[in-house]
Amino acid sequence: MEHITGEQFNSALLNLYRDGRDSMGWHSDDEQELGINPTIASVSFGQARNFQFKHKKIPDTLHSFLLTNNSLLVMKGATQHHWKHQVPKSVKPMGSRINITFRKIE
């Protein structure tokens, strides 16, 4: 992941989404130990899932896209200051998805 992104990481978080009922609610990865402008690289395996961003000060601004098998999402710079993100629940039948997020904890 470091070779692909040009960033250094010292932590990986593994998430298992068993089906559409498993989700991650609105949040920002803005914990102090991640530093001021953290880079977070997220790779997905398995079932494609919807991923959404919404602006913290303009809540009706919503961006939604599909994270497919083997996709890579990189959030960096001021992203965590201005945006929240989520993987919403889905009522559609779906298989499992594994997501690994790489971070640098200071």
N, C-alpha and C positions, 0 to 999 in steps of 0.2 A: 504494500500500500504506500509506503514511503517513496518508493521508486516512481510509482504512477503519479502521486500528488506533489512530490517535491517537498513534503512536510515531514516532520519527525513526530512520532507517536510513542507513548509508553504505556498505553492502556487500551484494552479492547473490551467492549461490552456486547454480550451475545443475547439476543432476544428471539424467542420462539413464539410465533403467532400460529396457534394450532388450527384455527379456522377464522371465519369472519367475525365471530364473537369476541376474539382477542383483538385488542386495540391499544393505542397510546393516545391519551388525551392531549389537549392543547398545552404546550409548554415551550419554554426557551431553555437552551443549555447555557445558562448564564451563571453557573456556580463560580464562586470566587477562585477555587482551585484550578479552573480551566483558563484563567488569565483574562486579559481585557478583551481581546478579539480572537477567540479560539477558532481553530480549524477542526472541523469534525467531518470525517469521511465515513460514509455509510454504504455498505454493500449488501445487496439483497439476493437471496437464493430461494427458489421455489415459486410459490403462488404470487402472481402479480397483485399488488395492492395499491389503492389510492393513497396519495400523500398530499397534504394540504399545507399551505402557508397563509397566514392572515397577519396584517399589519397591526401592531399594538395600539396605535393611535387612530387608525382608520379601520374599525372592525369589519366594515362591509367590503373591504378589499380582500378578496379570496383568490388564491391561485391553487389550482388542483392539477395533478398529473399522476401518471401511472408509473410505479416502480416495478419494473419487470425482472424476471430471472436474470441474474448476473449484472444488474444495473449498479452504477456507482453514483451517489449523490455527495457532493462536497459543499459544505457550508463554511464560510470563512469571513474574515473582516468584521463588519458591524452587523452581520445578519442577526445574531442573537440579541442585539440591542433593540432592533426595530421590528422583528418578526417573531411570531409563535408558529409552531408546526405540530402536526398530528398525523396519525394513521387512524382514520375513523373505523368504527364498526361497519360491517356489511351484512345485509340479509341474504345476499346471493350465496349459494353453496360454493365453497372453495376449499382448496387444500391448504397445507401448512406452508409457512414462510419462515425462513431464518434470516435475521438481520444482524450484521456485525458492525458496530460503530467504533471507530478508532479515534482516540483523543490523546492529548498531551496534558497530563496532570502535573501542575507545578508544585 
